[in-house]
């Protein structure tokens, strides 16, 4: 049986300098998503797009999802070389 986990989505306020993007502040959203052990990165991005957190026209391959079962982080390849933090998912169950 698959283990379902519920995550709360936290959005970022970013700032940028010559060295890249930095998280200036973190904001709790009303968005929760449910994923399991076999949910792909593409499916996580699809769920975030469906919730309106990500633009629908951005390519799935432009995102990177990493972390563990307690916290997941989503980053976007800005200008193909620079990772821009987008949001984090914190487990709530």
C-alpha positions in Angstrom: 0.0 0.0 0.0 1.3 3.5 -0.9 2.0 5.9 1.9 0.1 9.1 1.2 1.7 12.3 2.6 0.1 15.8 2.8 2.3 18.8 2.3 1.7 22.5 2.9 3.1 24.8 0.3 5.3 27.8 1.3 6.0 30.5 -1.3 9.2 32.6 -1.5 9.9 36.3 -1.7 13.2 36.4 -3.7 15.9 38.9 -4.3 18.7 38.7 -6.8 22.2 40.0 -7.1 25.2 39.2 -9.3 25.7 35.9 -7.5 22.2 34.6 -7.9 18.8 34.3 -6.3 18.2 34.3 -2.5 15.1 33.7 -0.4 14.3 37.0 1.4 11.1 35.7 3.1 8.9 32.6 3.3 5.1 32.8 3.2 2.6 30.1 4.2 -0.1 29.5 1.5 -3.5 27.9 1.7 -2.3 25.2 -0.7 -1.9 21.6 0.3 -1.0 18.7 -2.0 -0.9 15.0 -1.4 1.9 12.9 -2.8 3.1 9.3 -2.2 6.4 7.5 -2.4 6.1 7.0 -6.2 5.0 10.5 -7.1 7.4 11.8 -9.8 8.9 15.3 -9.9 6.8 15.9 -13.0 3.6 15.1 -11.1 4.5 17.4 -8.2 5.1 20.2 -10.7 1.8 19.4 -12.4 0.0 19.7 -9.1 1.6 23.0 -8.3 0.7 24.3 -11.8 -2.9 23.2 -11.2 -3.0 25.2 -8.0 -1.8 28.3 -9.8 1.5 28.5 -8.1 3.5 27.9 -11.3 2.8 29.2 -14.8 1.3 26.5 -17.0 3.6 27.3 -20.0 6.9 26.5 -18.2 8.5 23.2 -19.2 8.6 20.4 -16.6 12.3 19.8 -17.5 13.0 23.4 -16.3 12.3 22.4 -12.6 14.2 20.5 -10.0 12.6 18.9 -7.0 14.7 17.7 -4.1 14.5 17.0 -0.4 13.3 14.2 1.8 9.9 13.0 3.1 9.6 15.9 5.6 10.5 18.8 3.2 10.7 19.2 -0.5 12.1 22.1 -2.4 11.3 23.3 -5.9 13.7 25.3 -8.0 13.5 26.6 -11.6 16.3 26.9 -14.1 16.3 30.6 -14.9 18.0 31.4 -18.2 19.0 27.7 -18.4 22.0 27.9 -16.0 20.8 29.6 -12.8 18.6 27.9 -10.3 15.8 30.1 -8.8 14.1 28.9 -5.6 10.3 28.7 -6.2 8.7 27.1 -3.1 9.0 24.5 -0.5 6.6 21.8 0.6 6.5 20.9 4.3 4.9 17.7 5.5 1.9 18.2 7.8 0.7 14.7 8.5 
